[in-house]
């Protein structure tokens, strides 16, 4: 049953031993190299000694929950994360995606469904052109603003910290990675979330609006993030990296 999973290494983090063993067996049969961990501490030890192309992360872990671990993973790397949970409330899905998860699956689930989602996330992650990859470290300065990509701090021209949600941070990171370049809605969604663009929802327009508000960008004529009719959005500013 080995297929295109060959060559990719996965890390499954779940405190349920039966689920870990079942997923390791099923994903190995699909051609993936699989490591497992039962908690955050084991996850860190595993990542310190080996690379992971994607992490399957349980939300309800002992001591450190999956949301906190997902936020930590996002602060240090762009490794895709698929979150598992026994809870089906919409707020859990929203929180998981806000913390940086690339997809979300509710237990109980069919292993085949998880396998399909892993393939989709990996395909989207590795299909982005090299010249559209977002930068992942350093400090960016633009129009008096400063974004620390390691600490995830946005500082306004007066030196005040502006709090960004996970989605806002990822979107701003995409814009500063490609200044003065028009980015389509499809590109913004792919680069900031790794998920496909759903044109009927137009959620990306709302996220851009919220980010503009955080940047004090309420006047269209002086906007840092400008709308390009029938094309997308552009960060109209020079960006310097340190």
C-alpha positions as CSV (number, residue, x, y, z in Angstrom):
1,X,0.0,0.0,0.0
2,X,3.1,2.3,-0.2
3,X,2.3,5.4,-2.3
4,X,3.3,9.1,-2.5
5,X,3.9,9.2,1.3
6,X,7.3,7.7,0.7
7,X,10.1,10.1,1.8
8,X,8.0,12.2,4.2
9,X,8.4,11.9,7.9
10,X,5.4,12.4,10.2
11,X,5.2,12.8,14.0
12,X,2.1,11.7,15.8
13,X,1.6,13.3,19.2
14,X,-1.2,11.6,21.2
15,X,-1.5,10.4,24.8
16,X,-3.7,7.4,23.8
17,X,-1.3,4.5,23.2
18,X,-3.8,2.6,21.1
19,X,-4.3,5.6,18.8
20,X,-0.6,6.1,18.5
21,X,0.0,2.5,17.5
22,X,-2.9,2.4,15.1
23,X,-1.9,5.6,13.3
24,X,1.8,4.6,13.2
25,X,0.8,1.3,11.6
26,X,-1.6,2.8,9.1
27,X,0.6,5.7,8.1
28,X,3.6,3.5,7.7
29,X,1.7,1.2,5.4
30,X,0.9,4.3,3.3
31,X,4.6,4.9,2.8
32,X,5.4,7.5,5.5
33,X,8.2,7.3,8.1
34,X,6.4,7.7,11.4
35,X,7.6,8.7,14.9
36,X,5.3,9.0,17.9
37,X,5.2,11.0,21.2
38,X,2.7,10.9,24.1
39,X,3.2,14.5,25.3
40,X,4.8,17.8,24.7
41,X,8.1,16.9,26.3
42,X,8.5,13.8,24.1
43,X,7.5,15.8,21.1
44,X,10.3,18.3,21.7
45,X,12.9,15.6,22.3
46,X,11.8,13.9,19.0
47,X,12.0,17.2,17.0
48,X,15.4,18.0,18.5
49,X,16.9,14.8,17.0
50,X,14.9,14.5,13.8
51,X,13.0,16.5,11.2
52,X,9.2,16.2,10.7
53,X,7.4,17.1,7.5
54,X,4.1,17.2,9.3
55,X,2.8,16.8,12.9
56,X,-0.5,15.1,13.9
57,X,-1.2,16.7,17.2
58,X,-3.9,15.8,19.7
59,X,-5.7,18.7,21.4
60,X,-6.4,17.0,24.7
61,X,-2.9,16.2,26.0
62,X,-1.9,16.0,29.7
63,X,-0.1,19.0,31.3
64,X,0.3,20.9,28.0
65,X,-2.7,21.0,25.7
66,X,-2.5,20.8,21.9
67,X,-3.3,24.5,21.5
68,X,-0.3,25.6,23.5
69,X,2.0,23.2,21.7
70,X,0.7,24.3,18.3
71,X,1.3,27.9,19.2
72,X,4.9,26.9,20.3
73,X,5.5,25.0,17.1
74,X,4.3,28.0,15.0
75,X,6.8,30.3,16.9
76,X,9.8,28.1,15.9
77,X,8.9,26.6,12.5
78,X,6.4,26.4,9.7
79,X,5.9,22.6,9.9
80,X,2.3,21.8,9.0
81,X,0.1,20.7,11.9
82,X,-3.1,18.6,11.7
83,X,-5.0,18.8,15.0
84,X,-7.0,15.9,16.5
85,X,-9.7,16.3,19.1
86,X,-12.5,14.4,20.8
87,X,-14.5,17.6,21.0
88,X,-16.6,18.8,18.1
89,X,-17.5,22.3,19.3
90,X,-16.9,24.9,16.5
91,X,-14.9,27.1,19.0
92,X,-12.3,24.4,19.3
93,X,-11.8,24.3,15.6
94,X,-11.6,28.1,15.4
95,X,-9.1,28.2,18.2
96,X,-7.0,25.4,16.7
97,X,-6.8,27.2,13.3
98,X,-6.1,30.5,15.0
99,X,-3.1,28.9,16.9
100,X,-1.8,27.9,13.5
101,X,-3.1,24.4,12.8
102,X,-3.4,23.6,9.0
103,X,-6.3,21.3,9.4
104,X,-8.6,19.8,12.1
105,X,-10.1,16.4,12.5
106,X,-12.6,15.2,15.2
107,X,-12.4,11.8,16.8
108,X,-13.5,9.2,16.1
109,X,-12.3,9.3,12.5
110,X,-11.5,6.9,9.7
111,X,-7.7,6.6,9.2
112,X,-8.3,7.0,5.5
113,X,-9.7,10.4,6.1
114,X,-6.7,11.5,8.1
115,X,-4.5,10.0,5.4
116,X,-6.3,12.1,2.7
117,X,-5.9,15.2,4.8
118,X,-2.2,14.6,5.3
119,X,-1.7,14.2,1.6
120,X,-3.6,17.4,0.9
121,X,-1.7,19.5,3.4
122,X,1.7,18.2,2.3
123,X,0.8,18.8,-1.4
124,X,-0.3,22.3,-0.7
125,X,2.8,23.0,1.5
126,X,5.3,21.7,-1.0
127,X,3.6,23.1,-4.2
128,X,4.3,26.8,-3.4
129,X,6.9,28.3,-5.7
130,X,10.2,29.1,-4.0
131,X,9.7,32.8,-4.8
132,X,6.4,32.8,-2.8
133,X,7.8,31.2,0.4
134,X,7.3,33.5,3.4
135,X,10.4,34.4,5.4
136,X,10.6,32.8,8.8
137,X,13.1,34.7,11.0
138,X,14.6,38.1,11.8
139,X,13.1,41.5,12.3
140,X,11.2,43.4,9.5
141,X,10.8,47.2,9.5
142,X,8.4,49.0,7.2
143,X,6.9,52.5,7.3
144,X,8.0,53.0,10.9
145,X,6.6,49.6,12.0
146,X,8.6,46.7,13.3
147,X,7.7,43.0,13.2
148,X,9.8,40.6,15.2
149,X,9.3,37.2,13.4
150,X,10.8,35.2,16.2
151,X,8.9,36.8,19.1
152,X,5.9,37.5,17.0
153,X,5.8,41.1,18.2
154,X,4.4,44.0,16.2
155,X,5.6,47.4,17.3
156,X,4.0,50.6,16.0
157,X,5.9,53.8,15.1
158,X,5.5,55.1,18.7
159,X,7.1,52.0,20.2
160,X,3.8,50.4,21.4
161,X,3.2,46.7,21.1
162,X,0.2,45.8,18.9
163,X,-1.3,42.4,19.7
164,X,-1.9,40.2,16.7
165,X,-3.9,37.0,16.4
166,X,-2.2,34.0,14.9
167,X,-4.0,34.5,11.6
168,X,-3.1,38.2,11.5
169,X,0.6,37.5,12.2
170,X,0.8,34.9,9.4
171,X,-1.0,37.2,7.0
172,X,1.3,40.2,7.8
173,X,4.4,37.9,7.5
174,X,3.2,37.0,4.0
175,X,2.8,40.7,3.0
176,X,6.3,41.7,4.4
177,X,7.8,38.7,2.6
178,X,6.6,40.1,-0.7
179,X,6.4,43.9,-0.5
180,X,5.2,45.9,-3.4
181,X,4.0,42.7,-5.1
182,X,0.3,42.1,-5.8
183,X,-0.8,38.9,-4.2
184,X,-4.1,37.2,-5.2
185,X,-6.6,36.0,-2.6
186,X,-5.6,32.4,-3.5
187,X,-1.9,33.1,-2.9
188,X,-2.7,34.9,0.4
189,X,-4.7,32.0,1.7
190,X,-2.2,29.3,0.5
191,X,0.8,31.2,2.0
192,X,-0.8,32.1,5.3
193,X,-2.9,29.0,6.1
194,X,-1.8,26.2,3.6
195,X,-5.5,25.6,2.9
196,X,-7.3,26.0,-0.4
197,X,-9.1,29.2,-1.3
198,X,-12.9,29.1,-1.1
199,X,-14.1,32.0,-3.1
200,X,-17.6,31.9,-1.8
201,X,-16.5,32.6,1.7
202,X,-14.1,35.5,1.0
203,X,-12.8,35.2,4.6
204,X,-9.4,36.6,3.5
205,X,-11.1,40.0,2.8
206,X,-12.2,40.1,6.5
207,X,-8.7,39.2,7.7
208,X,-7.1,41.9,5.5
209,X,-9.6,44.4,6.9
210,X,-8.7,43.4,10.5
211,X,-5.0,43.6,9.8
212,X,-5.5,47.1,8.2
213,X,-7.3,48.2,11.4
214,X,-4.4,47.0,13.5
215,X,-2.0,49.0,11.3
216,X,-4.1,52.1,11.8
217,X,-4.8,51.7,8.1
218,X,-8.4,53.0,7.9
219,X,-7.9,55.7,5.2
220,X,-7.9,54.0,1.8
221,X,-5.8,56.8,0.2
222,X,-2.9,56.3,2.7
223,X,-3.3,52.5,3.2
224,X,-0.2,50.4,3.7
225,X,-2.2,47.4,2.3
226,X,-3.8,48.5,-0.9
227,X,-6.6,46.8,-2.8
228,X,-5.8,46.2,-6.5
229,X,-9.1,45.9,-8.3
230,X,-9.7,42.4,-9.8
231,X,-6.3,41.2,-8.7
232,X,-5.8,41.2,-4.9
233,X,-3.8,43.1,-2.3
234,X,-0.3,44.7,-2.1
235,X,1.8,45.9,0.8
236,X,2.8,49.3,-0.6
237,X,5.9,49.9,1.5
238,X,9.7,49.2,1.5
239,X,10.7,46.4,3.9
240,X,14.1,46.1,5.4
241,X,15.2,42.9,7.3
242,X,17.7,42.7,10.2
